Amino acid sequence: MRNIGILITFLLLTTGVYSSVISIDIGREEEAKKKISPPNFSEKADQEFLNRNYTEAIKNYESAIEIETKVSEKRQLFKKVALSYSALKKPEESLLYVEQYFHSKFQPEILLDSGFDPIRETEKFNATSEKYTSTFDFWSLIYLYVSFIGFYIAAIIHFNKNIDKVAKIIISAFIFIHSFFILHIFLYSTNTQFKFPHSYLMTSGFSFLYGPLLYFYFKRITQQYSFQVKDILHLIPTVLMFGYLLPIYMLSAEEKLKRLISEAAGYNSENSTVFATVVALKIISLVIYGIFIRILYQKSQQNKLLNTENKIWQKNIYRIHFLYIISYSIYGLLILNNQMVSPIFKIQIFLMASMILYIGYSANAQPMVFSGLLSYHKNIPFKYEKSGLTESLSNELKENLIRLFTVDKIYKESDINLEMISKRLHTTRHNASQVINEHFNMSFHELINSYRIQEAKEILNDDKQKNLNIIDIAYEVGYNNKVTFNKAFKKDTSLTPSQYQKIY
């Protein structure tokens, strides 16, 4: 019995020691685990948030952000911090984390969360909402409409076989760029650009093409200019611009989105400097080419071969573009001086839209004006298609006809008619009519009136004392009565002779 008791005692002691050892080991393991595992700041922060202890919640959320490695988890922590600051009615701090959330994933819908109600009516919240939330109004829809109309017009002009090939390529490209720019304005003004990140800077590469395109268009239709290799030099600014922007265009959609958000938040000062530089250079480009275009335009207005429709077309295009240069220059100067640009910016867009719609109207109503002087050489009316008049004879008759008008001033004869013209040209009445239609793109009576009115304007311009009688001028240039003269003069100048005399 004594041996059995000793054995039991030994077993009990052994078991106790073993249990103690196990307890010590478990305790050490738990302590080691506590040292290895970081504290769960997120759960603690959530608890504090539920208890409305927002200050403590923010501290724990920010600690959780520092150690969190998963992007999706970090994004949710940004939102929770933003909501916590919102609950404390601190909009600036709250919106800072909202923008960090957007950098991770652009979901402006989170601004609709009721957790932002405490700061929803603040100026900062409204400003952020306007920057990132898609909004559509009357003007933005007009922008979209005009841009699509512009693309349609560009296509119609480009595929019109009756317009000079070179002229239509240039003017259709000019309209396409305008339309593209207005489409970009639509994306920008509605914040839709955030949904289409590849729209970032999509029109900047064309900044230096507005002036050259219109300049060469005027040169083509007023001087029948043929392009030379040296003209490629005019594209150097555009090529350099695309070369500079190429690395940006090659970025992924995510990278472009980050840049868009940074610019909206006002963080990307480097891009602001680049933008200001591009604006300044574009102003210089527009002004220089504007001077070139003006010189071509003034020469063209003195060309008697151009009919009234062509001159009005060129005048309107020139005036709209000239007003655009002024508005963009003012807009650029305001930007460079960090001043408000909204009103002048809208005027600039209005002028671009006017250019598109006017060219669209002209493409439908009088497509022949797009070719200018070239239309007289390349478009033979249907009724003359089977005429036996050769090209060499046609050109000879044209030169003789111009001599009759410019040297002999046959238009001053009040009884002038097509039969008299054909006799003076020693050709048939039919040939005389064909030459006038082909080379001057107008009827016989329109040609007579154009020379008579031009002569009348020269007389009025030379009358410095403004004491000439209108009826005497009418008789001088070939009209039989004042009524016909007034009607023809007003059709050409939109003014009566008396009004013209007072103004000029």
DARA-V159910 format. One record per residue. N is the residue number from 0. PHI is phi in radians with two decimals (NA if undefined). OMEGA is omega in degrees with one decimal (none if undefined). D_FIRST is the distance of its C-alpha to the first C-alpha in whole Angstrom. Layout:
# DARA-V159910
n=N phi=PHI omega=OMEGA d_first=D_FIRST
n=N phi=PHI omega=OMEGA d_first=D_FIRST
This chain:
# DARA-V159910
n=0 phi=NA omega=-179.2 d_first=0
n=1 phi=-1.09 omega=179.3 d_first=4
n=2 phi=-1.15 omega=179.4 d_first=5
n=3 phi=-1.13 omega=-179.8 d_first=5
n=4 phi=-1.13 omega=179.5 d_first=6
n=5 phi=-1.11 omega=-179.1 d_first=9
n=6 phi=-1.15 omega=-179.9 d_first=10
n=7 phi=-1.11 omega=179.5 d_first=11
n=8 phi=-1.05 omega=-178.5 d_first=12
n=9 phi=-1.13 omega=179.9 d_first=14
n=10 phi=-1.11 omega=179.9 d_first=15
n=11 phi=-1.10 omega=179.8 d_first=17
n=12 phi=-1.12 omega=-179.6 d_first=19
n=13 phi=-1.11 omega=179.9 d_first=20
n=14 phi=-1.09 omega=179.6 d_first=21
n=15 phi=-1.13 omega=179.6 d_first=23
n=16 phi=-1.11 omega=-178.5 d_first=25
n=17 phi=-1.10 omega=180.0 d_first=26
n=18 phi=-1.12 omega=-179.9 d_first=27
n=19 phi=-1.12 omega=179.5 d_first=29
n=20 phi=-1.09 omega=180.0 d_first=31
n=21 phi=-1.08 omega=-179.8 d_first=32
n=22 phi=-1.08 omega=179.2 d_first=33
n=23 phi=-1.11 omega=-179.2 d_first=35
n=24 phi=-1.13 omega=179.5 d_first=36
n=25 phi=-1.10 omega=179.1 d_first=38
n=26 phi=-1.09 omega=178.8 d_first=39
n=27 phi=-1.13 omega=-179.8 d_first=41
n=28 phi=-1.11 omega=-179.5 d_first=42
n=29 phi=-1.14 omega=177.6 d_first=44
n=30 phi=-1.12 omega=178.8 d_first=45
n=31 phi=-1.13 omega=179.3 d_first=47
n=32 phi=-1.10 omega=179.1 d_first=48
n=33 phi=-1.11 omega=-179.7 d_first=50
n=34 phi=-1.26 omega=-177.3 d_first=51
n=35 phi=-1.38 omega=-176.4 d_first=53
n=36 phi=-1.38 omega=177.7 d_first=54
n=37 phi=-1.25 omega=178.1 d_first=57
n=38 phi=-1.14 omega=-178.4 d_first=57
n=39 phi=-1.46 omega=-177.2 d_first=59
n=40 phi=-1.13 omega=-176.2 d_first=62
n=41 phi=-1.09 omega=-179.9 d_first=64
n=42 phi=-1.13 omega=178.7 d_first=61
n=43 phi=-1.11 omega=179.3 d_first=61
n=44 phi=-1.14 omega=178.5 d_first=65
n=45 phi=-1.05 omega=179.7 d_first=65
n=46 phi=-1.13 omega=178.4 d_first=63
n=47 phi=-1.10 omega=179.6 d_first=65
n=48 phi=-1.11 omega=178.7 d_first=68
n=49 phi=-1.12 omega=178.6 d_first=67
n=50 phi=-1.46 omega=179.2 d_first=67
n=51 phi=1.11 omega=174.3 d_first=70
n=52 phi=-1.67 omega=-167.4 d_first=69
n=53 phi=-1.19 omega=-179.7 d_first=72
n=54 phi=-1.10 omega=177.6 d_first=72
n=55 phi=-1.17 omega=179.2 d_first=68
n=56 phi=-1.07 omega=179.9 d_first=68
n=57 phi=-1.09 omega=179.6 d_first=71
n=58 phi=-1.01 omega=-178.8 d_first=69
n=59 phi=-1.24 omega=177.0 d_first=66
n=60 phi=-1.10 omega=-179.9 d_first=68
n=61 phi=-1.15 omega=175.0 d_first=70
n=62 phi=-1.16 omega=178.4 d_first=67
n=63 phi=-1.14 omega=179.1 d_first=66
n=64 phi=-1.10 omega=-177.6 d_first=69
n=65 phi=-1.12 omega=-176.5 d_first=69
n=66 phi=-1.77 omega=-177.6 d_first=66
n=67 phi=-1.33 omega=-178.9 d_first=66
n=68 phi=-1.93 omega=-179.6 d_first=68
n=69 phi=-1.34 omega=-177.3 d_first=68
n=70 phi=-1.10 omega=-178.0 d_first=72
n=71 phi=-1.11 omega=179.4 d_first=72
n=72 phi=-1.20 omega=-179.8 d_first=69
n=73 phi=-1.09 omega=180.0 d_first=71
n=74 phi=-1.06 omega=179.3 d_first=74
n=75 phi=-1.17 omega=177.4 d_first=72
n=76 phi=-1.16 omega=176.3 d_first=71
n=77 phi=-1.03 omega=-179.2 d_first=75
n=78 phi=-1.12 omega=-178.4 d_first=76
n=79 phi=-1.16 omega=177.0 d_first=73
n=80 phi=-1.14 omega=179.5 d_first=74
n=81 phi=-1.05 omega=179.1 d_first=78
n=82 phi=-1.18 omega=178.7 d_first=77
n=83 phi=-1.14 omega=177.6 d_first=75
n=84 phi=-1.14 omega=177.1 d_first=78
n=85 phi=-1.09 omega=178.5 d_first=80
n=86 phi=-1.09 omega=176.9 d_first=78
n=87 phi=-1.48 omega=179.7 d_first=79
n=88 phi=1.06 omega=175.9 d_first=82
n=89 phi=-2.08 omega=-173.6 d_first=83
n=90 phi=-1.09 omega=-176.6 d_first=85
n=91 phi=-1.09 omega=179.1 d_first=85
n=92 phi=-1.16 omega=-179.7 d_first=82
n=93 phi=-1.07 omega=-175.8 d_first=81
n=94 phi=-1.26 omega=174.0 d_first=84
n=95 phi=-1.07 omega=179.2 d_first=83
n=96 phi=-1.34 omega=174.7 d_first=80
n=97 phi=-1.09 omega=-179.7 d_first=81
n=98 phi=-1.20 omega=173.8 d_first=84
n=99 phi=-1.15 omega=175.8 d_first=80
n=100 phi=-1.08 omega=-179.8 d_first=79
n=101 phi=-1.10 omega=177.8 d_first=83
n=102 phi=-1.11 omega=179.6 d_first=82
n=103 phi=-1.42 omega=176.9 d_first=79
n=104 phi=-2.74 omega=-175.7 d_first=80
n=105 phi=-1.43 omega=177.1 d_first=84
n=106 phi=-2.37 omega=-177.7 d_first=83
n=107 phi=-1.09 omega=179.3 d_first=86
n=108 phi=-1.10 omega=-178.8 d_first=84
n=109 phi=-1.15 omega=178.5 d_first=82
n=110 phi=-1.19 omega=177.8 d_first=84
n=111 phi=-1.44 omega=179.5 d_first=84
n=112 phi=-1.00 omega=-179.2 d_first=81
n=113 phi=-1.08 omega=178.9 d_first=81
n=114 phi=-1.11 omega=178.6 d_first=79
n=115 phi=-1.65 omega=-179.5 d_first=82
n=116 phi=-1.01 omega=-179.7 d_first=84
n=117 phi=-1.07 omega=-179.0 d_first=84
n=118 phi=-2.06 omega=-172.9 d_first=86
n=119 phi=-1.08 omega=-176.7 d_first=88
n=120 phi=-1.57 omega=-178.9 d_first=91
n=121 phi=-1.33 omega=-178.8 d_first=91
n=122 phi=-1.11 omega=-178.3 d_first=93
n=123 phi=-1.15 omega=-179.9 d_first=91
n=124 phi=-1.13 omega=179.7 d_first=89
n=125 phi=-1.08 omega=179.1 d_first=92
n=126 phi=-1.12 omega=178.6 d_first=94
n=127 phi=-1.15 omega=179.1 d_first=90
n=128 phi=-1.08 omega=178.6 d_first=91
n=129 phi=-1.15 omega=-178.2 d_first=94
n=130 phi=-1.25 omega=-169.3 d_first=93
n=131 phi=-2.05 omega=-176.9 d_first=91
n=132 phi=-1.57 omega=178.9 d_first=91
n=133 phi=-1.17 omega=179.3 d_first=94
n=134 phi=-2.35 omega=-179.5 d_first=97
n=135 phi=-2.15 omega=175.5 d_first=100
n=136 phi=-2.26 omega=-177.2 d_first=103
n=137 phi=-1.01 omega=-175.0 d_first=107
n=138 phi=-1.20 omega=179.8 d_first=108
n=139 phi=-1.14 omega=177.7 d_first=105
n=140 phi=-1.20 omega=175.3 d_first=106
n=141 phi=-1.12 omega=177.5 d_first=110
n=142 phi=-1.00 omega=-178.2 d_first=108
n=143 phi=-1.10 omega=-179.4 d_first=106
n=144 phi=-1.07 omega=-177.9 d_first=110
n=145 phi=-1.12 omega=-179.8 d_first=112
n=146 phi=-1.12 omega=178.7 d_first=110
n=147 phi=-1.17 omega=176.0 d_first=110
n=148 phi=-1.05 omega=-179.8 d_first=113
n=149 phi=-1.10 omega=178.0 d_first=114
n=150 phi=-1.08 omega=179.4 d_first=112
n=151 phi=-1.14 omega=-180.0 d_first=114
n=152 phi=-1.09 omega=179.3 d_first=117
n=153 phi=-1.01 omega=-179.9 d_first=116
n=154 phi=-1.18 omega=-179.1 d_first=116
n=155 phi=-1.08 omega=-179.9 d_first=119
n=156 phi=-1.15 omega=-175.9 d_first=121
n=157 phi=-1.08 omega=-176.6 d_first=119
n=158 phi=-1.77 omega=177.7 d_first=120
n=159 phi=-1.44 omega=-175.3 d_first=124
n=160 phi=-1.30 omega=-177.9 d_first=126
n=161 phi=-1.52 omega=180.0 d_first=129
n=162 phi=-1.79 omega=177.9 d_first=128
n=163 phi=-0.87 omega=-173.0 d_first=128
n=164 phi=-0.99 omega=-178.0 d_first=125
n=165 phi=-1.19 omega=-178.1 d_first=125
n=166 phi=-1.06 omega=-177.3 d_first=125
n=167 phi=-1.26 omega=176.5 d_first=123
n=168 phi=-1.12 omega=-177.5 d_first=120
n=169 phi=-1.18 omega=-175.1 d_first=120
n=170 phi=-1.24 omega=177.0 d_first=121
n=171 phi=-1.21 omega=175.4 d_first=118
n=172 phi=-1.14 omega=178.8 d_first=116
n=173 phi=-1.06 omega=179.6 d_first=117
n=174 phi=-1.22 omega=179.2 d_first=116
n=175 phi=-1.04 omega=-179.3 d_first=113
n=176 phi=-1.13 omega=176.6 d_first=112
n=177 phi=-1.02 omega=-177.9 d_first=113
n=178 phi=-1.14 omega=179.2 d_first=111
n=179 phi=-1.08 omega=179.8 d_first=108
n=180 phi=-1.14 omega=-179.0 d_first=108
n=181 phi=-1.18 omega=174.8 d_first=108
n=182 phi=-1.08 omega=177.7 d_first=105
n=183 phi=-1.09 omega=177.3 d_first=103
n=184 phi=-1.08 omega=177.4 d_first=104
n=185 phi=-1.06 omega=-180.0 d_first=103
n=186 phi=-1.07 omega=-177.7 d_first=100
n=187 phi=-1.22 omega=-174.9 d_first=100
n=188 phi=-1.23 omega=-179.8 d_first=101
n=189 phi=-1.75 omega=-176.6 d_first=99
n=190 phi=1.11 omega=177.8 d_first=95
n=191 phi=-1.28 omega=-180.0 d_first=95
n=192 phi=-1.06 omega=178.2 d_first=95
n=193 phi=-1.17 omega=177.9 d_first=91
n=194 phi=-1.47 omega=178.0 d_first=91
n=195 phi=-2.21 omega=-174.3 d_first=93
n=196 phi=-1.01 omega=-179.1 d_first=92
n=197 phi=-1.23 omega=174.3 d_first=94
n=198 phi=-1.37 omega=-178.0 d_first=97
n=199 phi=-1.04 omega=178.8 d_first=97
n=200 phi=1.04 omega=-172.6 d_first=100
n=201 phi=-1.20 omega=179.5 d_first=101
n=202 phi=-1.80 omega=-176.0 d_first=105
n=203 phi=-1.09 omega=-178.8 d_first=105
n=204 phi=-1.14 omega=-178.5 d_first=106
n=205 phi=-1.67 omega=-172.1 d_first=109
n=206 phi=-0.97 omega=-174.5 d_first=110
n=207 phi=-1.80 omega=-179.6 d_first=113
n=208 phi=-1.79 omega=-175.7 d_first=114
n=209 phi=-1.00 omega=-179.0 d_first=116
n=210 phi=-1.11 omega=-178.6 d_first=119
n=211 phi=-1.02 omega=-178.2 d_first=120
n=212 phi=-1.11 omega=-178.7 d_first=120
n=213 phi=-1.22 omega=178.3 d_first=122
n=214 phi=-1.07 omega=-178.2 d_first=124
n=215 phi=-1.26 omega=174.9 d_first=125
n=216 phi=-1.14 omega=177.9 d_first=125
n=217 phi=-1.07 omega=-179.3 d_first=128
n=218 phi=-1.13 omega=-179.5 d_first=129
n=219 phi=-1.20 omega=-172.8 d_first=129
n=220 phi=-1.48 omega=179.6 d_first=131
n=221 phi=-1.80 omega=-177.6 d_first=134
n=222 phi=-2.18 omega=-176.8 d_first=134
n=223 phi=0.92 omega=-173.2 d_first=133
n=224 phi=-1.20 omega=174.6 d_first=131
n=225 phi=-1.84 omega=-173.7 d_first=130
n=226 phi=-1.23 omega=179.4 d_first=126
n=227 phi=-2.14 omega=-177.8 d_first=126
n=228 phi=-1.05 omega=-177.4 d_first=123
n=229 phi=-1.11 omega=-179.7 d_first=123
n=230 phi=-1.17 omega=178.0 d_first=123
n=231 phi=-1.09 omega=-179.9 d_first=119
n=232 phi=-1.00 omega=-179.7 d_first=119
n=233 phi=-1.19 omega=-179.2 d_first=119
n=234 phi=-1.60 omega=-176.8 d_first=115
n=235 phi=-0.98 omega=178.6 d_first=114
n=236 phi=-0.99 omega=179.8 d_first=112
n=237 phi=-1.19 omega=178.5 d_first=111
n=238 phi=-1.07 omega=178.7 d_first=109
n=239 phi=-1.09 omega=179.8 d_first=108
n=240 phi=-1.14 omega=178.3 d_first=106
n=241 phi=-1.14 omega=177.2 d_first=105
n=242 phi=-1.10 omega=178.5 d_first=103
n=243 phi=-1.20 omega=-175.6 d_first=102
n=244 phi=-1.48 omega=-175.8 d_first=100
n=245 phi=-0.93 omega=178.2 d_first=99
n=246 phi=-1.02 omega=178.4 d_first=95
n=247 phi=-1.27 omega=178.7 d_first=95
n=248 phi=-1.10 omega=-178.3 d_first=96
n=249 phi=-1.44 omega=-179.7 d_first=94
n=250 phi=-1.15 omega=176.9 d_first=91
n=251 phi=-1.28 omega=178.9 d_first=88
n=252 phi=-1.06 omega=-179.6 d_first=89
n=253 phi=-1.11 omega=-180.0 d_first=85
n=254 phi=-1.16 omega=178.9 d_first=87
n=255 phi=-1.16 omega=178.2 d_first=90
n=256 phi=-1.09 omega=178.2 d_first=89
n=257 phi=-1.06 omega=178.2 d_first=87
n=258 phi=-1.15 omega=178.6 d_first=90
n=259 phi=-1.08 omega=-179.7 d_first=92
n=260 phi=-1.16 omega=178.9 d_first=89
n=261 phi=-1.07 omega=179.5 d_first=89
n=262 phi=-1.21 omega=178.6 d_first=93
n=263 phi=-1.11 omega=180.0 d_first=93
n=264 phi=-1.43 omega=178.7 d_first=91
n=265 phi=1.45 omega=-177.9 d_first=93
n=266 phi=-1.55 omega=-170.3 d_first=91
n=267 phi=-1.54 omega=-177.8 d_first=93
n=268 phi=-1.23 omega=179.5 d_first=95
n=269 phi=-1.08 omega=179.5 d_first=96
n=270 phi=-1.15 omega=177.9 d_first=97
n=271 phi=-1.11 omega=178.4 d_first=99
n=272 phi=-1.14 omega=178.3 d_first=101
n=273 phi=-1.09 omega=180.0 d_first=102
n=274 phi=-1.06 omega=179.3 d_first=103
n=275 phi=-1.08 omega=179.1 d_first=105
n=276 phi=-1.13 omega=179.5 d_first=107
n=277 phi=-1.10 omega=179.1 d_first=107
n=278 phi=-1.06 omega=-179.6 d_first=109
n=279 phi=-1.07 omega=-179.4 d_first=111
n=280 phi=-1.18 omega=178.9 d_first=112
n=281 phi=-1.17 omega=176.9 d_first=113
n=282 phi=-1.03 omega=179.7 d_first=115
n=283 phi=-1.05 omega=179.9 d_first=117
n=284 phi=-1.08 omega=-178.9 d_first=117
n=285 phi=-1.10 omega=-178.7 d_first=119
n=286 phi=-1.16 omega=-179.3 d_first=121
n=287 phi=-1.07 omega=-179.5 d_first=123
n=288 phi=-1.23 omega=175.0 d_first=123
n=289 phi=-1.06 omega=177.0 d_first=124
n=290 phi=-1.15 omega=178.4 d_first=127
n=291 phi=-1.04 omega=-178.4 d_first=128
n=292 phi=-1.14 omega=179.5 d_first=128
n=293 phi=-1.06 omega=179.3 d_first=130
n=294 phi=-1.06 omega=178.5 d_first=132
n=295 phi=-1.11 omega=-178.5 d_first=132
n=296 phi=-1.10 omega=-179.4 d_first=133
n=297 phi=-1.12 omega=176.8 d_first=136
n=298 phi=-1.12 omega=-177.7 d_first=137
n=299 phi=-1.13 omega=-178.3 d_first=137
n=300 phi=-1.17 omega=178.4 d_first=138
n=301 phi=-1.57 omega=-176.7 d_first=141
n=302 phi=-1.39 omega=-177.1 d_first=141
n=303 phi=-1.30 omega=178.6 d_first=144
n=304 phi=-1.29 omega=-179.9 d_first=143
n=305 phi=-1.45 omega=177.7 d_first=140
n=306 phi=-1.41 omega=-175.8 d_first=140
n=307 phi=-1.09 omega=-177.9 d_first=139
n=308 phi=-1.07 omega=179.1 d_first=136
n=309 phi=-1.12 omega=-179.1 d_first=135
n=310 phi=-1.18 omega=177.8 d_first=136
n=311 phi=-1.13 omega=178.9 d_first=134
n=312 phi=-1.03 omega=-179.3 d_first=131
n=313 phi=-1.14 omega=179.8 d_first=131
n=314 phi=-1.10 omega=-178.7 d_first=131
n=315 phi=-1.19 omega=177.1 d_first=129
n=316 phi=-1.08 omega=179.9 d_first=126
n=317 phi=-1.08 omega=-176.7 d_first=127
n=318 phi=-1.15 omega=179.0 d_first=127
n=319 phi=-1.09 omega=-179.8 d_first=124
n=320 phi=-1.15 omega=179.1 d_first=122
n=321 phi=-1.09 omega=177.3 d_first=124
n=322 phi=-1.13 omega=176.9 d_first=122
n=323 phi=-1.11 omega=178.6 d_first=119
n=324 phi=-1.04 omega=-179.9 d_first=119
n=325 phi=-1.09 omega=-177.2 d_first=120
n=326 phi=-1.13 omega=-179.9 d_first=117
n=327 phi=-1.20 omega=178.9 d_first=115
n=328 phi=-1.12 omega=177.3 d_first=116
n=329 phi=-1.12 omega=178.4 d_first=116
n=330 phi=-1.01 omega=-179.7 d_first=112
n=331 phi=-1.12 omega=179.7 d_first=111
n=332 phi=-1.12 omega=177.5 d_first=113
n=333 phi=-1.16 omega=178.8 d_first=111
n=334 phi=-1.10 omega=-177.8 d_first=108
n=335 phi=-1.12 omega=178.2 d_first=108
n=336 phi=-1.83 omega=176.5 d_first=109
n=337 phi=0.96 omega=179.0 d_first=105
n=338 phi=-1.97 omega=-176.9 d_first=107
n=339 phi=-1.13 omega=-174.7 d_first=107
n=340 phi=-2.13 omega=-171.9 d_first=109
n=341 phi=-0.96 omega=-177.3 d_first=108
n=342 phi=-1.08 omega=-177.6 d_first=112
n=343 phi=-1.20 omega=177.0 d_first=113
n=344 phi=-1.13 omega=179.8 d_first=110
n=345 phi=-1.19 omega=176.9 d_first=111
n=346 phi=-1.11 omega=178.7 d_first=115
n=347 phi=-1.05 omega=179.2 d_first=114
n=348 phi=-1.16 omega=178.3 d_first=112
n=349 phi=-1.05 omega=-179.5 d_first=115
n=350 phi=-1.18 omega=177.2 d_first=118
n=351 phi=-1.13 omega=178.2 d_first=116
n=352 phi=-1.14 omega=178.6 d_first=116
n=353 phi=-1.08 omega=178.6 d_first=119
n=354 phi=-1.06 omega=-179.4 d_first=120
n=355 phi=-1.08 omega=-175.3 d_first=118
n=356 phi=-1.20 omega=179.2 d_first=120
n=357 phi=-1.19 omega=178.2 d_first=123
n=358 phi=-1.14 omega=176.5 d_first=123
n=359 phi=-1.09 omega=177.7 d_first=121
n=360 phi=-1.09 omega=-178.4 d_first=124
n=361 phi=-1.14 omega=179.1 d_first=127
n=362 phi=-1.09 omega=-179.1 d_first=125
n=363 phi=-1.52 omega=-173.1 d_first=126
n=364 phi=-1.52 omega=-175.9 d_first=129
n=365 phi=-2.57 omega=-175.6 d_first=131
n=366 phi=-1.06 omega=-177.6 d_first=129
n=367 phi=-1.17 omega=-178.0 d_first=132
n=368 phi=-1.19 omega=-177.5 d_first=131
n=369 phi=-1.16 omega=-177.6 d_first=128
n=370 phi=-1.64 omega=178.7 d_first=131
n=371 phi=1.02 omega=180.0 d_first=133
n=372 phi=-1.05 omega=-176.6 d_first=136
n=373 phi=-1.15 omega=-177.9 d_first=134
n=374 phi=-1.19 omega=-179.1 d_first=135
n=375 phi=-1.32 omega=-175.7 d_first=139
n=376 phi=-1.84 omega=-169.3 d_first=138
n=377 phi=-2.05 omega=-175.3 d_first=136
n=378 phi=-2.21 omega=-178.9 d_first=136
n=379 phi=-1.65 omega=179.0 d_first=139
n=380 phi=-0.99 omega=-175.3 d_first=140
n=381 phi=-1.02 omega=-174.8 d_first=140
n=382 phi=-1.20 omega=179.7 d_first=144
n=383 phi=-1.86 omega=-174.6 d_first=144
n=384 phi=-1.07 omega=-177.5 d_first=142
n=385 phi=-1.77 omega=-179.5 d_first=145
n=386 phi=-1.22 omega=178.2 d_first=147
n=387 phi=-1.54 omega=-178.0 d_first=149
n=388 phi=-1.24 omega=-179.5 d_first=149
n=389 phi=-1.35 omega=-178.8 d_first=148
n=390 phi=-1.13 omega=-178.8 d_first=145
n=391 phi=-1.13 omega=178.9 d_first=148
n=392 phi=-1.18 omega=178.6 d_first=151
n=393 phi=-1.04 omega=179.5 d_first=148
n=394 phi=-1.15 omega=178.8 d_first=147
n=395 phi=-1.14 omega=178.3 d_first=151
n=396 phi=-1.11 omega=178.5 d_first=152
n=397 phi=-1.09 omega=-180.0 d_first=149
n=398 phi=-1.09 omega=178.3 d_first=150
n=399 phi=-1.15 omega=179.4 d_first=154
n=400 phi=-1.16 omega=177.8 d_first=153
n=401 phi=-1.06 omega=179.2 d_first=151
n=402 phi=-1.15 omega=178.1 d_first=154
n=403 phi=-1.05 omega=-176.9 d_first=156
n=404 phi=-1.47 omega=-174.1 d_first=154
n=405 phi=-1.52 omega=-178.1 d_first=153
n=406 phi=-1.73 omega=-178.8 d_first=157
n=407 phi=-1.37 omega=-179.7 d_first=159
n=408 phi=0.88 omega=-176.8 d_first=157
n=409 phi=-1.11 omega=-178.3 d_first=158
n=410 phi=-1.15 omega=-179.7 d_first=156
n=411 phi=-1.32 omega=177.6 d_first=158
n=412 phi=-1.33 omega=-172.8 d_first=161
n=413 phi=-1.15 omega=-178.4 d_first=160
n=414 phi=-1.74 omega=-178.3 d_first=161
n=415 phi=-1.04 omega=176.3 d_first=159
n=416 phi=-2.58 omega=-175.3 d_first=158
n=417 phi=-1.12 omega=179.9 d_first=156
n=418 phi=-1.11 omega=178.8 d_first=159
n=419 phi=-1.13 omega=179.3 d_first=161
n=420 phi=-1.08 omega=-177.4 d_first=157
n=421 phi=-1.11 omega=178.3 d_first=158
n=422 phi=-1.17 omega=179.5 d_first=161
n=423 phi=-1.15 omega=179.7 d_first=161
n=424 phi=-1.54 omega=-178.6 d_first=158
n=425 phi=1.03 omega=177.4 d_first=160
n=426 phi=-2.50 omega=-179.5 d_first=158
n=427 phi=-1.44 omega=177.5 d_first=157
n=428 phi=-1.08 omega=-179.6 d_first=156
n=429 phi=-1.10 omega=179.5 d_first=153
n=430 phi=-1.13 omega=179.1 d_first=152
n=431 phi=-1.07 omega=178.6 d_first=152
n=432 phi=-1.12 omega=180.0 d_first=150
n=433 phi=-1.11 omega=179.7 d_first=147
n=434 phi=-1.07 omega=-179.9 d_first=148
n=435 phi=-1.11 omega=-178.9 d_first=147
n=436 phi=-1.19 omega=-176.2 d_first=144
n=437 phi=-1.24 omega=-170.5 d_first=142
n=438 phi=-1.60 omega=-178.0 d_first=143
n=439 phi=-2.02 omega=176.9 d_first=143
n=440 phi=0.96 omega=177.9 d_first=141
n=441 phi=-2.70 omega=178.6 d_first=143
n=442 phi=-1.41 omega=179.6 d_first=146
n=443 phi=-1.03 omega=-177.8 d_first=149
n=444 phi=-1.15 omega=177.0 d_first=150
n=445 phi=-1.15 omega=179.2 d_first=146
n=446 phi=-1.16 omega=178.5 d_first=148
n=447 phi=-1.04 omega=-178.3 d_first=151
n=448 phi=-1.10 omega=-177.8 d_first=149
n=449 phi=-1.10 omega=178.7 d_first=147
n=450 phi=-1.24 omega=-179.3 d_first=149
n=451 phi=-1.11 omega=-178.4 d_first=152
n=452 phi=-1.20 omega=177.5 d_first=149
n=453 phi=-1.09 omega=177.9 d_first=148
n=454 phi=-1.12 omega=-180.0 d_first=151
n=455 phi=-1.10 omega=179.5 d_first=151
n=456 phi=-1.13 omega=178.6 d_first=148
n=457 phi=-1.14 omega=178.1 d_first=150
n=458 phi=-1.12 omega=-180.0 d_first=153
n=459 phi=-1.13 omega=179.5 d_first=151
n=460 phi=-1.18 omega=-179.6 d_first=149
n=461 phi=-1.42 omega=-179.0 d_first=152
n=462 phi=-1.44 omega=-176.0 d_first=154
n=463 phi=-1.15 omega=-178.9 d_first=153
n=464 phi=-1.42 omega=179.0 d_first=155
n=465 phi=0.95 omega=-178.9 d_first=154
n=466 phi=-2.03 omega=178.0 d_first=157
n=467 phi=-1.33 omega=176.0 d_first=158
n=468 phi=-1.42 omega=-178.5 d_first=158
n=469 phi=-1.09 omega=-178.0 d_first=156
n=470 phi=-1.13 omega=178.5 d_first=158
n=471 phi=-1.15 omega=178.2 d_first=160
n=472 phi=-1.16 omega=179.4 d_first=157
n=473 phi=-1.05 omega=178.8 d_first=156
n=474 phi=-1.12 omega=-176.9 d_first=160
n=475 phi=-1.07 omega=-175.6 d_first=159
n=476 phi=-1.62 omega=172.2 d_first=156
n=477 phi=2.04 omega=179.3 d_first=158
n=478 phi=-1.53 omega=-179.8 d_first=157
n=479 phi=-1.55 omega=-178.3 d_first=160
n=480 phi=-2.61 omega=-175.0 d_first=158
n=481 phi=-1.26 omega=-176.5 d_first=156
n=482 phi=-1.10 omega=179.7 d_first=154
n=483 phi=-1.11 omega=178.6 d_first=153
n=484 phi=-1.08 omega=179.9 d_first=152
n=485 phi=-1.04 omega=-178.4 d_first=150
n=486 phi=-1.12 omega=-179.8 d_first=148
n=487 phi=-1.18 omega=-178.7 d_first=148
n=488 phi=-1.16 omega=-179.1 d_first=147
n=489 phi=-1.18 omega=178.1 d_first=144
n=490 phi=-1.12 omega=-177.8 d_first=142
n=491 phi=-1.43 omega=-171.5 d_first=142
n=492 phi=-2.01 omega=-175.0 d_first=141
n=493 phi=1.17 omega=177.8 d_first=140
n=494 phi=-2.30 omega=171.5 d_first=143
n=495 phi=-1.36 omega=178.2 d_first=146
n=496 phi=-0.99 omega=179.5 d_first=149
n=497 phi=-1.12 omega=178.2 d_first=150
n=498 phi=-1.12 omega=179.9 d_first=146
n=499 phi=-1.09 omega=-179.1 d_first=145
n=500 phi=-1.09 omega=179.9 d_first=149
n=501 phi=-1.23 omega=-175.4 d_first=147
n=502 phi=-1.33 omega=-173.6 d_first=144
n=503 phi=-1.81 omega=none d_first=145
